[in-house]
Amino acid sequence: ELQGQGRVLVRPSGTEPLIRVMLEGPQKAQLQALAQAIAEVIKTEQG
């Protein structure tokens, strides 16, 4: 979705019981929507 103009990193925190979702790119609205979609998938998969 970022078409080579950004990056996405999803990883477990090393110090807290949570998953970090980090995004970089030129369009803030697109990044927010993508972060929300990723967070929903993570929540669904965790149960």
PyMOL Python script that loads the backbone (N, CA, C, O; Angstrom):
from pymol import cmd

cmd.read_pdbstr("""\
ATOM      1  N   GLU A   1       0.805  -1.205   0.000  1.00  0.00           N
ATOM      2  CA  GLU A   1       0.000   0.000   0.000  1.00  0.00           C
ATOM      3  C   GLU A   1       0.844   1.264   0.000  1.00  0.00           C
ATOM      4  O   GLU A   1       0.396   2.300  -0.489  1.00  0.00           O
ATOM      5  N   LEU A   2       2.043   1.201   0.532  1.00  0.00           N
ATOM      6  CA  LEU A   2       2.884   2.392   0.577  1.00  0.00           C
ATOM      7  C   LEU A   2       3.647   2.612  -0.727  1.00  0.00           C
ATOM      8  O   LEU A   2       4.277   3.655  -0.903  1.00  0.00           O
ATOM      9  N   GLN A   3       3.599   1.660  -1.626  1.00  0.00           N
ATOM     10  CA  GLN A   3       4.203   1.754  -2.953  1.00  0.00           C
ATOM     11  C   GLN A   3       5.675   2.162  -2.911  1.00  0.00           C
ATOM     12  O   GLN A   3       6.125   2.984  -3.708  1.00  0.00           O
ATOM     13  N   GLY A   4       6.417   1.576  -1.970  1.00  0.00           N
ATOM     14  CA  GLY A   4       7.846   1.837  -1.881  1.00  0.00           C
ATOM     15  C   GLY A   4       8.211   3.185  -1.289  1.00  0.00           C
ATOM     16  O   GLY A   4       9.377   3.577  -1.340  1.00  0.00           O
ATOM     17  N   GLN A   5       7.245   3.910  -0.726  1.00  0.00           N
ATOM     18  CA  GLN A   5       7.514   5.238  -0.178  1.00  0.00           C
ATOM     19  C   GLN A   5       7.398   5.284   1.340  1.00  0.00           C
ATOM     20  O   GLN A   5       7.111   6.337   1.909  1.00  0.00           O
ATOM     21  N   GLY A   6       7.613   4.180   1.980  1.00  0.00           N
ATOM     22  CA  GLY A   6       7.526   4.151   3.429  1.00  0.00           C
ATOM     23  C   GLY A   6       7.905   2.782   3.928  1.00  0.00           C
ATOM     24  O   GLY A   6       8.330   1.918   3.161  1.00  0.00           O
ATOM     25  N   ARG A   7       7.747   2.593   5.222  1.00  0.00           N
ATOM     26  CA  ARG A   7       8.040   1.278   5.784  1.00  0.00           C
ATOM     27  C   ARG A   7       7.163   1.015   6.996  1.00  0.00           C
ATOM     28  O   ARG A   7       6.641   1.926   7.637  1.00  0.00           O
ATOM     29  N   VAL A   8       7.027  -0.273   7.279  1.00  0.00           N
ATOM     30  CA  VAL A   8       6.201  -0.737   8.390  1.00  0.00           C
ATOM     31  C   VAL A   8       7.026  -1.711   9.207  1.00  0.00           C
ATOM     32  O   VAL A   8       7.675  -2.599   8.654  1.00  0.00           O
ATOM     33  N   LEU A   9       7.003  -1.549  10.515  1.00  0.00           N
ATOM     34  CA  LEU A   9       7.695  -2.466  11.413  1.00  0.00           C
ATOM     35  C   LEU A   9       6.716  -2.883  12.504  1.00  0.00           C
ATOM     36  O   LEU A   9       6.140  -2.036  13.187  1.00  0.00           O
ATOM     37  N   VAL A  10       6.534  -4.177  12.660  1.00  0.00           N
ATOM     38  CA  VAL A  10       5.675  -4.728  13.709  1.00  0.00           C
ATOM     39  C   VAL A  10       6.537  -5.676  14.513  1.00  0.00           C
ATOM     40  O   VAL A  10       7.098  -6.627  13.968  1.00  0.00           O
ATOM     41  N   ARG A  11       6.648  -5.420  15.823  1.00  0.00           N
ATOM     42  CA  ARG A  11       7.506  -6.266  16.652  1.00  0.00           C
ATOM     43  C   ARG A  11       7.025  -6.256  18.095  1.00  0.00           C
ATOM     44  O   ARG A  11       6.360  -5.316  18.531  1.00  0.00           O
ATOM     45  N   PRO A  12       7.364  -7.303  18.828  1.00  0.00           N
ATOM     46  CA  PRO A  12       7.025  -7.302  20.256  1.00  0.00           C
ATOM     47  C   PRO A  12       7.944  -6.343  21.005  1.00  0.00           C
ATOM     48  O   PRO A  12       9.111  -6.181  20.648  1.00  0.00           O
ATOM     49  N   SER A  13       7.417  -5.720  22.026  1.00  0.00           N
ATOM     50  CA  SER A  13       8.235  -4.862  22.875  1.00  0.00           C
ATOM     51  C   SER A  13       9.208  -5.729  23.656  1.00  0.00           C
ATOM     52  O   SER A  13       8.881  -6.846  24.057  1.00  0.00           O
ATOM     53  N   GLY A  14      10.389  -5.211  23.865  1.00  0.00           N
ATOM     54  CA  GLY A  14      11.370  -5.944  24.651  1.00  0.00           C
ATOM     55  C   GLY A  14      11.203  -5.748  26.146  1.00  0.00           C
ATOM     56  O   GLY A  14      11.776  -6.499  26.936  1.00  0.00           O
ATOM     57  N   THR A  15      10.419  -4.740  26.552  1.00  0.00           N
ATOM     58  CA  THR A  15      10.296  -4.419  27.972  1.00  0.00           C
ATOM     59  C   THR A  15       8.867  -4.421  28.498  1.00  0.00           C
ATOM     60  O   THR A  15       8.655  -4.384  29.710  1.00  0.00           O
ATOM     61  N   GLU A  16       7.878  -4.466  27.595  1.00  0.00           N
ATOM     62  CA  GLU A  16       6.481  -4.411  28.015  1.00  0.00           C
ATOM     63  C   GLU A  16       5.688  -5.512  27.318  1.00  0.00           C
ATOM     64  O   GLU A  16       6.095  -5.987  26.258  1.00  0.00           O
ATOM     65  N   PRO A  17       4.564  -5.923  27.898  1.00  0.00           N
ATOM     66  CA  PRO A  17       3.750  -6.975  27.268  1.00  0.00           C
ATOM     67  C   PRO A  17       2.844  -6.408  26.169  1.00  0.00           C
ATOM     68  O   PRO A  17       1.620  -6.417  26.299  1.00  0.00           O
ATOM     69  N   LEU A  18       3.451  -5.921  25.100  1.00  0.00           N
ATOM     70  CA  LEU A  18       2.674  -5.363  24.002  1.00  0.00           C
ATOM     71  C   LEU A  18       3.410  -5.506  22.685  1.00  0.00           C
ATOM     72  O   LEU A  18       4.591  -5.853  22.651  1.00  0.00           O
ATOM     73  N   ILE A  19       2.705  -5.238  21.609  1.00  0.00           N
ATOM     74  CA  ILE A  19       3.274  -5.303  20.266  1.00  0.00           C
ATOM     75  C   ILE A  19       3.356  -3.886  19.728  1.00  0.00           C
ATOM     76  O   ILE A  19       2.377  -3.141  19.780  1.00  0.00           O
ATOM     77  N   ARG A  20       4.500  -3.515  19.221  1.00  0.00           N
ATOM     78  CA  ARG A  20       4.703  -2.176  18.671  1.00  0.00           C
ATOM     79  C   ARG A  20       4.458  -2.185  17.165  1.00  0.00           C
ATOM     80  O   ARG A  20       4.915  -3.081  16.454  1.00  0.00           O
ATOM     81  N   VAL A  21       3.733  -1.177  16.691  1.00  0.00           N
ATOM     82  CA  VAL A  21       3.469  -0.999  15.264  1.00  0.00           C
ATOM     83  C   VAL A  21       4.020   0.376  14.899  1.00  0.00           C
ATOM     84  O   VAL A  21       3.530   1.398  15.380  1.00  0.00           O
ATOM     85  N   MET A  22       5.039   0.393  14.050  1.00  0.00           N
ATOM     86  CA  MET A  22       5.672   1.655  13.656  1.00  0.00           C
ATOM     87  C   MET A  22       5.609   1.799  12.142  1.00  0.00           C
ATOM     88  O   MET A  22       5.931   0.865  11.407  1.00  0.00           O
ATOM     89  N   LEU A  23       5.192   2.975  11.682  1.00  0.00           N
ATOM     90  CA  LEU A  23       5.066   3.233  10.252  1.00  0.00           C
ATOM     91  C   LEU A  23       5.729   4.559   9.907  1.00  0.00           C
ATOM     92  O   LEU A  23       5.711   5.501  10.700  1.00  0.00           O
ATOM     93  N   GLU A  24       6.312   4.620   8.719  1.00  0.00           N
ATOM     94  CA  GLU A  24       6.880   5.856   8.194  1.00  0.00           C
ATOM     95  C   GLU A  24       6.423   6.017   6.756  1.00  0.00           C
ATOM     96  O   GLU A  24       6.351   5.040   6.011  1.00  0.00           O
ATOM     97  N   GLY A  25       6.117   7.237   6.368  1.00  0.00           N
ATOM     98  CA  GLY A  25       5.712   7.494   4.997  1.00  0.00           C
ATOM     99  C   GLY A  25       5.261   8.934   4.833  1.00  0.00           C
ATOM    100  O   GLY A  25       5.168   9.671   5.815  1.00  0.00           O
ATOM    101  N   PRO A  26       4.981   9.342   3.600  1.00  0.00           N
ATOM    102  CA  PRO A  26       4.666  10.739   3.316  1.00  0.00           C
ATOM    103  C   PRO A  26       3.228  11.162   3.626  1.00  0.00           C
ATOM    104  O   PRO A  26       2.963  12.357   3.760  1.00  0.00           O
ATOM    105  N   GLN A  27       2.300  10.220   3.743  1.00  0.00           N
ATOM    106  CA  GLN A  27       0.893  10.585   3.916  1.00  0.00           C
ATOM    107  C   GLN A  27       0.376  10.122   5.275  1.00  0.00           C
ATOM    108  O   GLN A  27       0.128   8.935   5.485  1.00  0.00           O
ATOM    109  N   LYS A  28       0.217  11.066   6.187  1.00  0.00           N
ATOM    110  CA  LYS A  28      -0.178  10.746   7.556  1.00  0.00           C
ATOM    111  C   LYS A  28      -1.508   9.997   7.632  1.00  0.00           C
ATOM    112  O   LYS A  28      -1.630   9.033   8.387  1.00  0.00           O
ATOM    113  N   ALA A  29      -2.492  10.424   6.868  1.00  0.00           N
ATOM    114  CA  ALA A  29      -3.808   9.772   6.911  1.00  0.00           C
ATOM    115  C   ALA A  29      -3.707   8.315   6.475  1.00  0.00           C
ATOM    116  O   ALA A  29      -4.340   7.444   7.071  1.00  0.00           O
ATOM    117  N   GLN A  30      -2.924   8.047   5.451  1.00  0.00           N
ATOM    118  CA  GLN A  30      -2.739   6.677   4.971  1.00  0.00           C
ATOM    119  C   GLN A  30      -2.043   5.836   6.039  1.00  0.00           C
ATOM    120  O   GLN A  30      -2.407   4.680   6.257  1.00  0.00           O
ATOM    121  N   LEU A  31      -1.048   6.413   6.700  1.00  0.00           N
ATOM    122  CA  LEU A  31      -0.330   5.687   7.748  1.00  0.00           C
ATOM    123  C   LEU A  31      -1.249   5.365   8.921  1.00  0.00           C
ATOM    124  O   LEU A  31      -1.193   4.266   9.471  1.00  0.00           O
ATOM    125  N   GLN A  32      -2.087   6.311   9.301  1.00  0.00           N
ATOM    126  CA  GLN A  32      -3.016   6.078  10.409  1.00  0.00           C
ATOM    127  C   GLN A  32      -4.004   4.965  10.076  1.00  0.00           C
ATOM    128  O   GLN A  32      -4.299   4.122  10.924  1.00  0.00           O
ATOM    129  N   ALA A  33      -4.512   4.959   8.856  1.00  0.00           N
ATOM    130  CA  ALA A  33      -5.457   3.918   8.447  1.00  0.00           C
ATOM    131  C   ALA A  33      -4.780   2.555   8.417  1.00  0.00           C
ATOM    132  O   ALA A  33      -5.361   1.559   8.847  1.00  0.00           O
ATOM    133  N   LEU A  34      -3.565   2.510   7.915  1.00  0.00           N
ATOM    134  CA  LEU A  34      -2.827   1.256   7.850  1.00  0.00           C
ATOM    135  C   LEU A  34      -2.487   0.755   9.254  1.00  0.00           C
ATOM    136  O   LEU A  34      -2.593  -0.441   9.525  1.00  0.00           O
ATOM    137  N   ALA A  35      -2.082   1.651  10.141  1.00  0.00           N
ATOM    138  CA  ALA A  35      -1.779   1.266  11.521  1.00  0.00           C
ATOM    139  C   ALA A  35      -3.019   0.703  12.207  1.00  0.00           C
ATOM    140  O   ALA A  35      -2.931  -0.283  12.939  1.00  0.00           O
ATOM    141  N   GLN A  36      -4.164   1.320  11.974  1.00  0.00           N
ATOM    142  CA  GLN A  36      -5.417   0.836  12.561  1.00  0.00           C
ATOM    143  C   GLN A  36      -5.760  -0.552  12.037  1.00  0.00           C
ATOM    144  O   GLN A  36      -6.184  -1.418  12.802  1.00  0.00           O
ATOM    145  N   ALA A  37      -5.578  -0.767  10.741  1.00  0.00           N
ATOM    146  CA  ALA A  37      -5.869  -2.075  10.148  1.00  0.00           C
ATOM    147  C   ALA A  37      -4.943  -3.145  10.711  1.00  0.00           C
ATOM    148  O   ALA A  37      -5.383  -4.258  10.999  1.00  0.00           O
ATOM    149  N   ILE A  38      -3.673  -2.817  10.868  1.00  0.00           N
ATOM    150  CA  ILE A  38      -2.707  -3.771  11.431  1.00  0.00           C
ATOM    151  C   ILE A  38      -3.077  -4.083  12.876  1.00  0.00           C
ATOM    152  O   ILE A  38      -3.040  -5.242  13.290  1.00  0.00           O
ATOM    153  N   ALA A  39      -3.431  -3.060  13.643  1.00  0.00           N
ATOM    154  CA  ALA A  39      -3.808  -3.258  15.047  1.00  0.00           C
ATOM    155  C   ALA A  39      -5.034  -4.163  15.166  1.00  0.00           C
ATOM    156  O   ALA A  39      -5.097  -5.003  16.063  1.00  0.00           O
ATOM    157  N   GLU A  40      -5.998  -4.000  14.277  1.00  0.00           N
ATOM    158  CA  GLU A  40      -7.197  -4.842  14.308  1.00  0.00           C
ATOM    159  C   GLU A  40      -6.853  -6.301  14.024  1.00  0.00           C
ATOM    160  O   GLU A  40      -7.398  -7.200  14.664  1.00  0.00           O
ATOM    161  N   VAL A  41      -5.963  -6.542  13.079  1.00  0.00           N
ATOM    162  CA  VAL A  41      -5.536  -7.918  12.783  1.00  0.00           C
ATOM    163  C   VAL A  41      -4.846  -8.520  14.001  1.00  0.00           C
ATOM    164  O   VAL A  41      -5.097  -9.673  14.352  1.00  0.00           O
ATOM    165  N   ILE A  42      -3.985  -7.752  14.641  1.00  0.00           N
ATOM    166  CA  ILE A  42      -3.273  -8.242  15.829  1.00  0.00           C
ATOM    167  C   ILE A  42      -4.273  -8.581  16.934  1.00  0.00           C
ATOM    168  O   ILE A  42      -4.170  -9.640  17.552  1.00  0.00           O
ATOM    169  N   LYS A  43      -5.231  -7.703  17.187  1.00  0.00           N
ATOM    170  CA  LYS A  43      -6.240  -7.950  18.225  1.00  0.00           C
ATOM    171  C   LYS A  43      -7.054  -9.199  17.916  1.00  0.00           C
ATOM    172  O   LYS A  43      -7.330 -10.000  18.809  1.00  0.00           O
ATOM    173  N   THR A  44      -7.439  -9.365  16.655  1.00  0.00           N
ATOM    174  CA  THR A  44      -8.223 -10.533  16.246  1.00  0.00           C
ATOM    175  C   THR A  44      -7.430 -11.817  16.438  1.00  0.00           C
ATOM    176  O   THR A  44      -7.966 -12.809  16.932  1.00  0.00           O
ATOM    177  N   GLU A  45      -6.177 -11.807  16.057  1.00  0.00           N
ATOM    178  CA  GLU A  45      -5.344 -13.005  16.149  1.00  0.00           C
ATOM    179  C   GLU A  45      -4.992 -13.362  17.594  1.00  0.00           C
ATOM    180  O   GLU A  45      -4.791 -14.535  17.908  1.00  0.00           O
ATOM    181  N   GLN A  46      -4.915 -12.368  18.470  1.00  0.00           N
ATOM    182  CA  GLN A  46      -4.598 -12.632  19.873  1.00  0.00           C
ATOM    183  C   GLN A  46      -5.785 -13.226  20.618  1.00  0.00           C
ATOM    184  O   GLN A  46      -5.609 -13.915  21.622  1.00  0.00           O
ATOM    185  N   GLY A  47      -6.974 -12.963  20.136  1.00  0.00           N
ATOM    186  CA  GLY A  47      -8.173 -13.523  20.761  1.00  0.00           C
ATOM    187  C   GLY A  47      -8.726 -12.692  21.798  1.00  0.00           C
ATOM    188  O   GLY A  47      -9.737 -13.051  22.403  1.00  0.00           O
TER     189      GLY A  47
END
""", "prot")
cmd.dss("prot")
cmd.show_as("cartoon", "prot")
cmd.util.cbc("prot")
cmd.orient("prot")
